[in-house]
Every structure is written in structure tokens, then in C-alpha cells.
Amino acid sequence: MDLRQLRYFVAVARERNFTRAAEQLNIAQPPLSRQIQLLEEELGVVLITRTSRPVKLTDAGRLLYEQALQVLGRVDQMKDATRRVGMNRNRVLSIGFVASTLYGGLPVLVRKLRQNAPELDIQLLEMLSIQQVAALKEGRIDIGFGRMRHNDPNVVATILREERLVVALPQDSVLAQDEGPIRLSDIADQRLIVYPKEPRPSYADQVLSLLQEEEIRPRDVLEVPLVRRLR
């Protein structure tokens, strides 16, 4: 798999049509179709249903499309940042973050940094908490914002805020009818979804360790790679 194949696939996924995607990419349609076919052969899955008009993405195709947008966006960001630093010799401040911190104070921090230190070239890199520890030690990021505590003596950690643990429940659940706080013991017989499934240790391990300390055993635990909003 290479970046060219990802760009070709994203173009087809956006246009839902091989001919229009080829025109957008300024290439002939047969080479475009061949590259998508090679990508499917490498992954061992069908990405696009070609029998429908317009063409449709399979479940695997939708997942790859979402991930490819992130990868290509990161690559473009990397190229732009490298050019700016090379031309202007700006100082780069690399910040690692987990996606959920975007709902907290990180956007405000970045905005203030750009206002008060315009000479900084701020680079935002999404990565899991455990990945940030390694990135800090290797010098790939200057600071990280995560949600997991660690015991690495070579990385200094500061607790910025503490948040309550929240459980998401189906609307028809008995527990959802109670407007008061839910005790951990209340979910002992429930099916529990935790994430991310990997890499480990992760936030899932933090939640599971908390339940284990309280000797709480859910009826079933499903570990998933990420949580999606269903439409």
C-alpha cells in the first residue's frame, strides 16, 4: 500500500464513480481501476461494490476511507510544516493528544499559543496516551495530552483536570431511568463495551482495573478498537 493508492481510493470514494475520479486525478480510468484492484488484493478484502451505480463502499471500504483521510491529512500537514520551517526557520512545537482532549482545553491552549507566540509552528499529532510516552522519550513530540497515568520515571506528568467516569446506556435501560448517579456495583450484571482494544495498556485497562479493584464483574466485556457514532 502506498500513498498514491490511498489518494486514488479516496478520489473514487468521494466521487462514487471511476470515470469522474480518473478525470479529477488526470489519469486514465484503466490504471485507476488497476491500482484499486491491487489495493484490494493486498488487503484481501473488497473495498468497492462495482455492480451498483453509483459505486458503493463496503464496510471495509468505509473504514479504509475514514482512515485514509486521516493519513493523507497528516502527510499534507507534515509537508506544509516542513516547508514553512525550512523557509522561515520557525520553531516547531509538536503536541501529542488523544482525540477526546479536543472537547476540553486543548483548542483554547492552541489558540492562545498562536496569539501570544506567532513565531511557533504548532504541529498537532493524534496518538494514544501510551504512544505519547514513547514519543516524548524519543523526542518526536514536545508535550502530550493524554488520559492515562503512567509510571515511567523519564517522563514528567502533571494532572491538569479530573473528570467523573461516565457510562453510556441504551434509552430503554432500567439504569437510564434513574436521574441520580450510578454506582459501579450497578453495572455488575451488564454487558460492557470498553475501548480501545489495542495497543495495550489503554484506557480500557484503566476502566477494567477500576472494576477489578471493586470486585465488580460485568456479565460480558466487549473490547472494540474505537467508538463510533451510529447514524
Secondary structure, 3 states (H helix, E strand, C coil): CCHHHHHHHHHHHHHCCHHHHHHHHCCCHHHHHHHHHHHHHHHCCCCEECCCCCCEECHHHHHHHHHHHHHHHHHHHHHHHHHHHHHHCCEEEEEEECHHHHHCCHHHHHHHHHHHCCCEEEEEEECCHHHHHHHHHHCCCCEEECCCCCCCCCCCCCCCCCCCCCCCCCCCCCHHHCCCCCCHHHHCCCEEEECCCCCCCCHHHHHHHHHHHCCCCCCEEEECCCCCCCC
